[in-house]
Amino acid sequence: MTIDSRTDPYGAGPVQVLPFEAAGTEALCRLAGSLGLQVARVDLSGCLSKDDLLDRIAAGLAFPDWFGHNWDALFDCLAELGEAGGAGCLLVLEHADGLRREAPEVFDTAIGILGDAAVEWARRDVPFRAYVSA
């Protein structure tokens, strides 16, 4: 079986779901920062709902006040971040295993939106990467 990272959100594309340990997360964030990428870490410990997920991502990425706390608004805010240019962005969602287990449809939708945002950023030739520790 061949995995196509363009269609498999758990493959080797710009959004990856991996079991990260704290040391690995630290190293990844340091590396991204040394390359000039904006780094945002969001702790999802105890996050079991769409509303909580959206609140935590909005706070972690300092979304604007107009953020509507829905899937469309998540995409819009993520895409807008890429319009500022810069070297790119690394988003690390830590401890997402509870959300993945308890609300898999929320988890999968969020992964899809992160992938869509990465495509939007790529149109501007600006990298967006998301690593989800689950």
C-alpha positions as a Python dict, from the first residue, in 0.01 Angstrom:
ca = {
    (1, 'M'): (0, 0, 0),
    (2, 'T'): (131, 344, -93),
    (3, 'I'): (46, 644, 122),
    (4, 'D'): (-7, 968, -67),
    (5, 'S'): (77, 1256, 171),
    (6, 'R'): (-148, 1487, -30),
    (7, 'T'): (-455, 1281, 53),
    (8, 'D'): (-354, 1110, 379),
    (9, 'P'): (-360, 1363, 666),
    (10, 'Y'): (-161, 1121, 882),
    (11, 'G'): (116, 1082, 623),
    (12, 'A'): (429, 1285, 564),
    (13, 'G'): (265, 1606, 447),
    (14, 'P'): (257, 1947, 615),
    (15, 'V'): (29, 1817, 891),
    (16, 'Q'): (151, 1513, 1081),
    (17, 'V'): (5, 1321, 1371),
    (18, 'L'): (289, 1167, 1569),
    (19, 'P'): (356, 1044, 1921),
    (20, 'F'): (592, 1318, 2045),
    (21, 'E'): (772, 1314, 2378),
    (22, 'A'): (850, 1646, 2551),
    (23, 'A'): (1216, 1638, 2445),
    (24, 'G'): (1120, 1584, 2081),
    (25, 'T'): (874, 1870, 2092),
    (26, 'E'): (1135, 2100, 2244),
    (27, 'A'): (1392, 2006, 1979),
    (28, 'L'): (1143, 2054, 1696),
    (29, 'C'): (1041, 2397, 1823),
    (30, 'R'): (1402, 2508, 1870),
    (31, 'L'): (1488, 2397, 1518),
    (32, 'A'): (1187, 2576, 1367),
    (33, 'G'): (1268, 2892, 1562),
    (34, 'S'): (1630, 2881, 1445),
    (35, 'L'): (1501, 2873, 1088),
    (36, 'G'): (1297, 3187, 1152),
    (37, 'L'): (957, 3022, 1166),
    (38, 'Q'): (689, 3150, 1400),
    (39, 'V'): (637, 2874, 1655),
    (40, 'A'): (311, 2821, 1844),
    (41, 'R'): (258, 2542, 2096),
    (42, 'V'): (-93, 2460, 2212),
    (43, 'D'): (-148, 2222, 2504),
    (44, 'L'): (-461, 2012, 2448),
    (45, 'S'): (-444, 1822, 2779),
    (46, 'G'): (-802, 1760, 2886),
    (47, 'C'): (-942, 1904, 2563),
    (48, 'L'): (-1240, 1691, 2463),
    (49, 'S'): (-1462, 1920, 2257),
    (50, 'K'): (-1469, 2136, 1947),
    (51, 'D'): (-1533, 2451, 2149),
    (52, 'D'): (-1238, 2387, 2378),
    (53, 'L'): (-1013, 2302, 2083),
    (54, 'L'): (-1106, 2620, 1899),
    (55, 'D'): (-1057, 2830, 2214),
    (56, 'R'): (-711, 2685, 2274),
    (57, 'I'): (-594, 2728, 1915),
    (58, 'A'): (-730, 3084, 1906),
    (59, 'A'): (-543, 3171, 2224),
    (60, 'G'): (-224, 2996, 2114),
    (61, 'L'): (-213, 3177, 1781),
    (62, 'A'): (-353, 3507, 1913),
    (63, 'F'): (-645, 3509, 1672),
    (64, 'P'): (-823, 3843, 1623),
    (65, 'D'): (-1137, 3938, 1812),
    (66, 'W'): (-1354, 3863, 1510),
    (67, 'F'): (-1272, 3489, 1531),
    (68, 'G'): (-1613, 3321, 1513),
    (69, 'H'): (-1529, 2996, 1696),
    (70, 'N'): (-1637, 2770, 1412),
    (71, 'W'): (-1457, 2562, 1149),
    (72, 'D'): (-1483, 2823, 874),
    (73, 'A'): (-1343, 3091, 1103),
    (74, 'L'): (-1057, 2859, 1204),
    (75, 'F'): (-959, 2819, 841),
    (76, 'D'): (-997, 3192, 774),
    (77, 'C'): (-775, 3288, 1067),
    (78, 'L'): (-512, 3028, 982),
    (79, 'A'): (-508, 3144, 620),
    (80, 'E'): (-487, 3509, 725),
    (81, 'L'): (-179, 3436, 935),
    (82, 'G'): (-4, 3330, 616),
    (83, 'E'): (-78, 3660, 444),
    (84, 'A'): (171, 3837, 669),
    (85, 'G'): (452, 3657, 490),
    (86, 'G'): (756, 3584, 699),
    (87, 'A'): (951, 3263, 702),
    (88, 'G'): (652, 3047, 790),
    (89, 'C'): (482, 2888, 1088),
    (90, 'L'): (506, 2574, 1296),
    (91, 'L'): (201, 2483, 1504),
    (92, 'V'): (243, 2207, 1759),
    (93, 'L'): (-72, 2067, 1919),
    (94, 'E'): (45, 1874, 2225),
    (95, 'H'): (-141, 1603, 2416),
    (96, 'A'): (-419, 1561, 2158),
    (97, 'D'): (-470, 1193, 2238),
    (98, 'G'): (-778, 1257, 2457),
    (99, 'L'): (-947, 1460, 2185),
    (100, 'R'): (-859, 1198, 1924),
    (101, 'R'): (-1006, 922, 2142),
    (102, 'E'): (-1316, 1101, 2277),
    (103, 'A'): (-1412, 1318, 1979),
    (104, 'P'): (-1257, 1159, 1669),
    (105, 'E'): (-1480, 1356, 1429),
    (106, 'V'): (-1361, 1684, 1584),
    (107, 'F'): (-1000, 1566, 1570),
    (108, 'D'): (-1026, 1458, 1205),
    (109, 'T'): (-1201, 1780, 1101),
    (110, 'A'): (-930, 1989, 1269),
    (111, 'I'): (-656, 1789, 1095),
    (112, 'G'): (-830, 1846, 761),
    (113, 'I'): (-856, 2220, 820),
    (114, 'L'): (-489, 2240, 918),
    (115, 'G'): (-407, 2064, 590),
    (116, 'D'): (-626, 2305, 393),
    (117, 'A'): (-451, 2598, 561),
    (118, 'A'): (-112, 2451, 468),
    (119, 'V'): (-224, 2439, 103),
    (120, 'E'): (-330, 2804, 123),
    (121, 'W'): (5, 2904, 271),
    (122, 'A'): (187, 2704, 2),
    (123, 'R'): (12, 2912, -266),
    (124, 'R'): (205, 3207, -121),
    (125, 'D'): (527, 3005, -103),
    (126, 'V'): (524, 3026, 277),
    (127, 'P'): (555, 2701, 476),
    (128, 'F'): (297, 2607, 735),
    (129, 'R'): (357, 2289, 930),
    (130, 'A'): (148, 2137, 1206),
    (131, 'Y'): (257, 1852, 1429),
    (132, 'V'): (-8, 1692, 1644),
    (133, 'S'): (109, 1479, 1934),
    (134, 'A'): (-151, 1208, 1978),
}
